[in-house]
Amino acid sequence: TRLSLESGRGDVDTIMPSALADEVRTGLQKTPKRLSSRFFYDAEGSRLFQEIMHAPEYYLTRSEYEILDTYKADLLRQFATDNRPFELVELGAGDGLKTKILLGFFADKNADFTYAPVDISVDALDELVIDLRQKWPDLRLNPRHDDYFNALEQLSEESDARRVVLFLGSNIGNFAPEDAIDFYQQLHDHLQPGDLVLTGFDLQKHPAVIHAAYNDKQGITRAFNLNLLRRINRELDANFDLSAFDHYEVYNPETGEARSYLVSQKAQTVQIGALDMTVPFDYGEIIHTEISRKFTRAQIENLAQQTGFSVTGWFTDCKGYFADVVFER
Ligand code: AVI
């Protein structure tokens, strides 16, 4: 099976409306109930995620920003070996905030490269392209509004530049472990020997730091999680009472998984009009909504090895919270 948007960065407008309906129909009949985090990102969910990235507890974005800023010259050296042109293919580019550090630096150094942002949200991609054209009019751009693997397939037909795939922001952490392996295997199939993948992995650390990142004091993560119910109300004519559900997030340092849940604060029944479905909830019953996996170095090296890559670059922030890792095909 093809993985497309399992990273959780799916965007509302572009996921088929029936995908949400299918997810709700099957997910809310399971025990325990579950809904995939890929449905978090409607317009409001995307806005809340931007806010999360600025929350003091959500260290991930700042750590990765520091890494890219500190090591941009080292990264350029790895990407542009032998002065070969390269194509930066960014999967799930979004607003490209962190990537702009690299683009600006590479442009200053007159690097011979093309930037190919791939995103399933047309709006995000359009905004990004307008912004990039303004900032760097000479930047070669090859944007793709597409599914990750379709985009990779088409890109490989078009040029002989070295591919450098960017998969930043710990999006890989939102994959189930077997899907992460499948993802790198598919990348391996679509790339040529010598091509690179730069992935942002959130590392295992003091559990309290991780716990706080998903339980911010301002309640942004809570609103982000609950927004999924608001989306279902709007798109599937449901009547979830948001005040009768709570956000609960737990980090298990033994498995490295942060898990998000919505908790029913009373026994209640919810109607989902568009599906002609009635969903009963017990007091305290949960809906599992997200996994955010944290990795050890050994797990990352093992992932590379299992999927036919070698680790050729390992960059961390000064606290050792996050790693941007280069895999070579
Ligand atoms: C997009 N993804 C990497 C975020 C994460 O940390 O798993 C989504 C998120 N969920 C709660 N806070 C942020």
Residues whose N, C-alpha, C, O or C-beta is under 5 A from the ligand:
A	BS01	AVI	I52 G169 S170 N171 I291 S292
